[in-house]
Amino acid sequence: MQSVPSQAKALPYDALLKKAKDLGLRRLETSVLRFPSGRAAYAVCSATLEADDGSIYREVASVPAVSSSGETQSRAVEGACLKAKERVLEAFTGHRCKLDGPAPAQRAMSDVAPVPTQPRKTLEPVPNEACSECGAPLTYGHYEFSTRMFRRPLCAACQINTATSR
């Protein structure tokens, strides 16, 4: 493990990343540990740095999401990941990071590919008929199953009674 004396001079993110590469940075990756939600309005990310000598550094950072909009939440995630990378690079190089703006590694929201969404489940139609035995309202599944199996609309209880009486 390399021992690097702590420096008082703060470096911009690009220079800090270059310094880390010069010192033997092999791999730098981030993982999202928590996405912002209604219950916890902050993002948490972890950064892991692996050096050429096999040493591993890990740091965690969190950033609050000031609103519940998707864009604000994604900015909070990006900010937490950037902050975690900043901290792990600082620990590895011994230099502080000076962030004037977003790091070049961050992409604008317009550059990010849209997240595929699952199609919404279509609502099942409500059957017009009630149970032919007791008059109870039926769900679509009960209606479909009973008309297929018993040739008439039956609720779950009447389906069981009809099946046992056969």
C-alpha contacts under 8 A as a table, 3 or more apart, distances in Angstrom:
res1	aa1	res2	aa2	distance
1	M	53	D	6.58
1	M	54	G	7.67
1	M	55	S	5.65
4	V	92	F	7.67
4	V	93	T	6.31
4	V	94	G	5.68
5	P	94	G	5.89
6	S	93	T	7.91
6	S	94	G	4.34
6	S	95	H	6.05
7	Q	10	A	7.79
7	Q	94	G	5.89
7	Q	95	H	5.06
7	Q	96	R	7.18
8	A	95	H	6.90
8	A	96	R	7.04
9	K	95	H	6.68
9	K	96	R	6.65
10	A	95	H	6.19
10	A	96	R	4.51
10	A	97	C	5.14
10	A	98	K	5.41
11	L	15	A	5.92
11	L	16	L	5.69
11	L	95	H	6.88
11	L	96	R	6.18
11	L	97	C	4.99
11	L	98	K	5.40
12	P	15	A	5.36
12	P	16	L	6.12
12	P	97	C	5.73
12	P	98	K	4.81
12	P	99	L	6.00
12	P	100	D	7.64
13	Y	16	L	5.04
13	Y	17	L	6.12
13	Y	86	E	7.39
13	Y	97	C	5.98
13	Y	98	K	6.52
13	Y	99	L	6.30
13	Y	103	A	6.40
14	D	17	L	5.16
14	D	18	K	6.22
14	D	103	A	7.52
14	D	104	P	7.72
15	A	18	K	5.00
15	A	19	K	6.05
16	L	19	K	5.00
16	L	20	A	6.19
16	L	89	L	6.97
16	L	90	E	7.77
16	L	93	T	7.62
16	L	95	H	7.32
16	L	97	C	6.65
17	L	20	A	5.05
17	L	21	K	6.29
17	L	89	L	7.07
18	K	21	K	5.04
18	K	22	D	6.22
19	K	22	D	5.03
19	K	23	L	6.27
19	K	93	T	6.98
20	A	23	L	5.02
20	A	24	G	6.38
20	A	25	L	5.41
20	A	89	L	6.74
20	A	92	F	7.05
20	A	93	T	5.87
21	K	24	G	5.19
21	K	25	L	4.55
21	K	26	R	7.44
22	D	25	L	7.17
23	L	93	T	7.40
24	G	51	A	5.42
24	G	52	D	5.13
24	G	53	D	7.59
25	L	28	L	7.50
25	L	49	L	7.23
25	L	50	E	6.34
25	L	51	A	4.60
25	L	52	D	6.18
26	R	49	L	7.55
26	R	50	E	5.52
26	R	51	A	4.95
26	R	52	D	5.46
27	R	48	T	7.86
27	R	49	L	5.63
27	R	50	E	5.06
27	R	51	A	6.88
28	L	47	A	7.08
28	L	48	T	5.74
28	L	49	L	4.50
28	L	50	E	6.53
28	L	85	K	7.76
29	E	47	A	5.67
29	E	48	T	5.46
29	E	49	L	6.69
29	E	85	K	7.93
30	T	45	C	6.69
30	T	46	S	5.47
30	T	47	A	4.27
30	T	48	T	6.27
30	T	81	C	6.19
30	T	84	A	7.70
30	T	85	K	7.25
31	S	45	C	5.56
31	S	46	S	5.18
31	S	47	A	6.45
31	S	81	C	7.48
32	V	35	F	7.07
32	V	43	A	7.74
32	V	44	V	6.18
32	V	45	C	4.40
32	V	46	S	6.41
32	V	77	V	7.29
32	V	81	C	7.31
33	L	43	A	7.61
33	L	44	V	5.27
33	L	45	C	5.18
33	L	46	S	6.75
34	R	42	Y	7.61
34	R	43	A	5.31
34	R	44	V	4.91
34	R	45	C	6.95
35	F	42	Y	6.93
35	F	43	A	4.94
35	F	44	V	6.87
35	F	73	Q	7.56
35	F	77	V	6.79
36	P	40	A	5.88
36	P	41	A	4.69
36	P	42	Y	4.66
36	P	43	A	5.01
36	P	64	P	7.81
36	P	65	A	6.52
36	P	68	S	7.97
36	P	73	Q	5.94
36	P	76	A	7.70
36	P	77	V	7.78
37	S	40	A	5.17
37	S	41	A	5.21
37	S	42	Y	7.33
37	S	68	S	7.28
38	G	41	A	5.95
38	G	68	S	7.16
41	A	64	P	5.95
41	A	65	A	5.40
41	A	66	V	7.42
41	A	67	S	7.86
41	A	68	S	7.72
42	Y	62	S	6.58
42	Y	63	V	5.51
42	Y	64	P	3.95
42	Y	65	A	5.11
42	Y	73	Q	7.97
42	Y	76	A	6.97
43	A	62	S	5.39
43	A	63	V	5.38
43	A	64	P	6.23
43	A	65	A	7.06
43	A	73	Q	7.62
43	A	76	A	5.74
43	A	77	V	5.15
43	A	80	A	6.19
44	V	60	V	7.08
44	V	61	A	5.72
44	V	62	S	4.28
44	V	63	V	6.70
44	V	77	V	6.97
44	V	80	A	5.82
44	V	81	C	7.61
45	C	60	V	5.73
45	C	61	A	5.60
45	C	62	S	6.41
45	C	77	V	7.18
45	C	80	A	5.40
45	C	81	C	5.06
45	C	84	A	6.40
46	S	58	R	6.97
46	S	59	E	5.72
46	S	60	V	4.34
46	S	61	A	6.52
46	S	81	C	6.73
46	S	84	A	5.81
46	S	85	K	7.91
47	A	58	R	5.62
47	A	59	E	5.41
47	A	60	V	6.36
47	A	81	C	6.98
47	A	84	A	5.23
47	A	85	K	5.34
47	A	88	V	6.54
48	T	56	I	6.95
48	T	57	Y	5.69
48	T	58	R	4.56
48	T	59	E	6.79
48	T	85	K	7.78
48	T	88	V	7.09
49	L	56	I	5.64
49	L	57	Y	5.06
49	L	58	R	6.42
49	L	88	V	6.70
49	L	89	L	7.68
50	E	54	G	6.34
50	E	55	S	5.87
50	E	56	I	4.58
50	E	57	Y	6.51
51	A	54	G	5.38
51	A	55	S	5.40
51	A	56	I	6.44
52	D	55	S	7.41
57	Y	88	V	6.30
57	Y	91	A	7.56
57	Y	92	F	7.11
58	R	88	V	6.12
59	E	84	A	5.64
59	E	85	K	7.52
59	E	87	R	6.24
59	E	88	V	5.40
60	V	84	A	5.23
60	V	87	R	7.94
61	A	80	A	5.42
61	A	81	C	7.11
61	A	83	K	5.88
61	A	84	A	4.85
62	S	80	A	4.97
62	S	83	K	7.71
62	S	84	A	7.99
63	V	76	A	5.53
63	V	77	V	7.26
63	V	79	G	6.35
63	V	80	A	5.14
64	P	76	A	6.21
65	A	68	S	7.08
65	A	72	T	6.06
65	A	73	Q	5.46
65	A	75	R	7.81
65	A	76	A	5.35
66	V	72	T	6.92
67	S	72	T	6.23
67	S	73	Q	7.34
68	S	72	T	6.79
68	S	73	Q	6.52
69	S	72	T	5.35
69	S	73	Q	6.24
70	G	73	Q	5.09
70	G	74	S	6.11
71	E	74	S	5.16
71	E	75	R	6.18
71	E	109	M	7.66
72	T	75	R	5.07
72	T	76	A	6.22
73	Q	76	A	5.01
73	Q	77	V	6.36
74	S	77	V	5.04
74	S	78	E	6.19
75	R	78	E	5.02
75	R	79	G	5.92
76	A	79	G	4.97
76	A	80	A	6.06
77	V	80	A	5.15
77	V	81	C	6.21
78	E	81	C	5.17
78	E	82	L	6.11
78	E	106	Q	7.29
79	G	82	L	5.07
79	G	83	K	6.01
80	A	83	K	5.04
80	A	84	A	6.10
81	C	84	A	5.12
81	C	85	K	6.20
82	L	85	K	5.10
82	L	86	E	6.05
82	L	103	A	7.53
83	K	86	E	4.96
83	K	87	R	6.22
84	A	87	R	5.13
84	A	88	V	6.23
85	K	88	V	5.19
85	K	89	L	6.03
86	E	89	L	5.25
86	E	90	E	6.11
86	E	97	C	6.38
87	R	90	E	5.03
87	R	91	A	6.21
88	V	91	A	5.06
88	V	92	F	6.17
89	L	92	F	5.05
89	L	93	T	5.96
89	L	94	G	7.95
89	L	95	H	7.96
90	E	93	T	5.37
90	E	94	G	5.33
90	E	95	H	5.20
90	E	96	R	5.38
90	E	97	C	6.55
91	A	94	G	5.51
91	A	95	H	7.60
99	L	102	P	7.08
99	L	103	A	7.45
102	P	106	Q	6.55
103	A	106	Q	5.65
104	P	107	R	7.50
107	R	111	D	6.08
107	R	112	V	6.85
108	A	111	D	5.33
108	A	112	V	6.87
109	M	112	V	5.37
110	S	113	A	7.91
124	E	140	Y	6.41
125	P	140	Y	6.40
126	V	138	L	7.88
126	V	139	T	6.59
126	V	140	Y	5.80
127	P	130	A	7.65
127	P	138	L	6.71
127	P	139	T	6.88
127	P	140	Y	5.91
127	P	143	Y	6.87
129	E	137	P	7.48
129	E	138	L	7.37
129	E	153	P	7.20
130	A	135	G	5.10
130	A	136	A	5.52
130	A	137	P	4.74
130	A	138	L	5.71
130	A	153	P	6.95
130	A	154	L	7.57
131	C	134	C	5.69
131	C	135	G	4.52
131	C	136	A	5.18
131	C	137	P	6.33
131	C	138	L	6.43
131	C	153	P	5.33
131	C	154	L	4.44
131	C	155	C	5.41
131	C	158	C	7.98
132	S	135	G	5.89
132	S	152	R	6.95
132	S	153	P	5.75
132	S	154	L	5.88
133	E	154	L	6.72
133	E	158	C	6.77
134	C	158	C	7.60
136	A	155	C	6.64
137	P	155	C	7.45
138	L	142	H	6.09
138	L	143	Y	6.05
138	L	153	P	7.96
138	L	154	L	7.42
138	L	155	C	5.85
139	T	142	H	5.27
139	T	143	Y	6.15
140	Y	143	Y	5.11
140	Y	144	E	6.10
141	G	144	E	5.20
141	G	145	F	6.01
142	H	145	F	5.23
142	H	146	S	5.88
142	H	153	P	7.64
142	H	154	L	6.89
142	H	155	C	6.11
142	H	156	A	6.60
143	Y	146	S	5.40
143	Y	147	T	6.06
143	Y	153	P	5.27
143	Y	154	L	6.56
143	Y	155	C	7.46
144	E	147	T	5.48
144	E	148	R	6.17
144	E	153	P	7.79
145	F	148	R	5.20
145	F	149	M	6.00
146	S	149	M	5.06
146	S	150	F	5.23
146	S	151	R	6.55
146	S	152	R	6.06
146	S	153	P	5.36
146	S	154	L	5.54
146	S	155	C	7.75
146	S	159	Q	6.87
147	T	150	F	5.47
147	T	151	R	4.25
147	T	152	R	4.49
147	T	153	P	5.25
147	T	154	L	7.61
148	R	151	R	5.64
148	R	152	R	7.76
150	F	153	P	7.70
150	F	159	Q	7.96
154	L	157	A	7.95
154	L	158	C	5.72
154	L	159	Q	5.74
155	C	158	C	5.37
155	C	159	Q	6.09
156	A	159	Q	5.04
156	A	160	I	6.36
157	A	160	I	5.21
157	A	161	N	6.33
158	C	161	N	4.92
158	C	162	T	5.93
159	Q	162	T	5.12
159	Q	163	A	6.02
160	I	163	A	5.12
160	I	164	T	6.17
161	N	164	T	5.29
161	N	165	S	6.15
162	T	165	S	5.22
162	T	166	R	6.49
163	A	166	R	5.54
